[in-house]
Amino acid sequence: LRTGFVLNERVLELAKRVERLDDDVRNIDRRLVRMETLVELAGRQQRLPGGAV
């Protein structure tokens, strides 16, 4: 019974870690999308007449 309790606690801790990692991956994905958008906008500005090239 004690072994089952310890195992259950370890599984719950691992589940929490996975959830935190999942949140981290989502945040990284959002940041990458924002960076891609900024790069696209910068590229468009350079192609416009009077752009900074």
Distance bins in CASP14 RR format, pairs under 12 A and 6 or more apart:
PFRMAT RR
TARGET T0000
AUTHOR 0000-0000-0000
RMODE 2
METHOD distances of the structure
MODEL  1
1 7 0 0 0 0 0 1 0 0 0 0 0
1 8 0 0 0 0 0 1 0 0 0 0 0
2 8 0 0 0 0 0 1 0 0 0 0 0
2 9 0 0 0 0 0 1 0 0 0 0 0
3 9 0 0 0 0 0 1 0 0 0 0 0
3 10 0 0 0 0 0 1 0 0 0 0 0
4 10 0 0 0 0 1 0 0 0 0 0 0
4 11 0 0 0 0 1 0 0 0 0 0 0
4 12 0 0 0 0 0 1 0 0 0 0 0
5 11 0 0 0 0 0 1 0 0 0 0 0
5 12 0 0 0 0 0 1 0 0 0 0 0
6 12 0 0 0 0 0 1 0 0 0 0 0
6 13 0 0 0 0 0 1 0 0 0 0 0
7 13 0 0 0 0 0 1 0 0 0 0 0
7 14 0 0 0 0 0 1 0 0 0 0 0
8 14 0 0 0 0 0 1 0 0 0 0 0
8 15 0 0 0 0 0 1 0 0 0 0 0
9 15 0 0 0 0 0 1 0 0 0 0 0
9 16 0 0 0 0 0 1 0 0 0 0 0
10 16 0 0 0 0 0 1 0 0 0 0 0
10 17 0 0 0 0 0 1 0 0 0 0 0
11 17 0 0 0 0 0 1 0 0 0 0 0
11 18 0 0 0 0 0 1 0 0 0 0 0
12 18 0 0 0 0 0 1 0 0 0 0 0
12 19 0 0 0 0 0 1 0 0 0 0 0
13 19 0 0 0 0 0 1 0 0 0 0 0
13 20 0 0 0 0 0 1 0 0 0 0 0
14 20 0 0 0 0 0 1 0 0 0 0 0
14 21 0 0 0 0 0 1 0 0 0 0 0
15 21 0 0 0 0 0 1 0 0 0 0 0
15 22 0 0 0 0 0 1 0 0 0 0 0
16 22 0 0 0 0 0 1 0 0 0 0 0
16 23 0 0 0 0 0 1 0 0 0 0 0
17 23 0 0 0 0 0 1 0 0 0 0 0
17 24 0 0 0 0 0 1 0 0 0 0 0
18 24 0 0 0 0 0 1 0 0 0 0 0
18 25 0 0 0 0 0 1 0 0 0 0 0
19 25 0 0 0 0 0 1 0 0 0 0 0
19 26 0 0 0 0 0 1 0 0 0 0 0
20 26 0 0 0 0 0 1 0 0 0 0 0
20 27 0 0 0 0 0 1 0 0 0 0 0
21 27 0 0 0 0 0 1 0 0 0 0 0
21 28 0 0 0 0 0 1 0 0 0 0 0
22 28 0 0 0 0 0 1 0 0 0 0 0
22 29 0 0 0 0 0 1 0 0 0 0 0
23 29 0 0 0 0 0 1 0 0 0 0 0
23 30 0 0 0 0 0 1 0 0 0 0 0
24 30 0 0 0 0 0 1 0 0 0 0 0
24 31 0 0 0 0 0 1 0 0 0 0 0
25 31 0 0 0 0 0 1 0 0 0 0 0
25 32 0 0 0 0 0 1 0 0 0 0 0
26 32 0 0 0 0 0 1 0 0 0 0 0
26 33 0 0 0 0 0 1 0 0 0 0 0
27 33 0 0 0 0 0 1 0 0 0 0 0
27 34 0 0 0 0 0 1 0 0 0 0 0
28 34 0 0 0 0 0 1 0 0 0 0 0
28 35 0 0 0 0 0 1 0 0 0 0 0
29 35 0 0 0 0 0 1 0 0 0 0 0
29 36 0 0 0 0 0 1 0 0 0 0 0
30 36 0 0 0 0 0 1 0 0 0 0 0
30 37 0 0 0 0 0 1 0 0 0 0 0
31 37 0 0 0 0 0 1 0 0 0 0 0
31 38 0 0 0 0 0 1 0 0 0 0 0
32 38 0 0 0 0 0 1 0 0 0 0 0
32 39 0 0 0 0 0 1 0 0 0 0 0
33 39 0 0 0 0 0 1 0 0 0 0 0
33 40 0 0 0 0 0 1 0 0 0 0 0
34 40 0 0 0 0 0 1 0 0 0 0 0
34 41 0 0 0 0 0 1 0 0 0 0 0
35 41 0 0 0 0 0 1 0 0 0 0 0
35 42 0 0 0 0 0 1 0 0 0 0 0
36 42 0 0 0 0 0 1 0 0 0 0 0
36 43 0 0 0 0 0 1 0 0 0 0 0
37 43 0 0 0 0 0 1 0 0 0 0 0
37 44 0 0 0 0 0 1 0 0 0 0 0
38 44 0 0 0 0 0 1 0 0 0 0 0
38 45 0 0 0 0 0 1 0 0 0 0 0
39 45 0 0 0 0 0 1 0 0 0 0 0
39 46 0 0 0 0 0 1 0 0 0 0 0
40 46 0 0 0 0 0 1 0 0 0 0 0
40 47 0 0 0 0 0 1 0 0 0 0 0
41 47 0 0 0 0 0 1 0 0 0 0 0
41 48 0 0 0 0 0 1 0 0 0 0 0
42 48 0 0 0 0 0 1 0 0 0 0 0
42 51 0 0 0 0 0 1 0 0 0 0 0
42 52 0 0 0 0 1 0 0 0 0 0 0
42 53 0 0 0 0 0 1 0 0 0 0 0
43 51 0 0 0 0 1 0 0 0 0 0 0
43 52 0 0 0 0 1 0 0 0 0 0 0
43 53 0 0 0 0 1 0 0 0 0 0 0
44 51 0 0 0 0 1 0 0 0 0 0 0
44 52 0 0 0 0 0 1 0 0 0 0 0
44 53 0 0 0 0 0 1 0 0 0 0 0
45 51 1 0 1 0 0 0 0 0 0 0 0
45 52 1 0 0 1 0 0 0 0 0 0 0
45 53 0 0 0 0 1 0 0 0 0 0 0
46 52 1 0 0 1 0 0 0 0 0 0 0
46 53 1 0 1 0 0 0 0 0 0 0 0
47 53 0 0 0 0 1 0 0 0 0 0 0
END
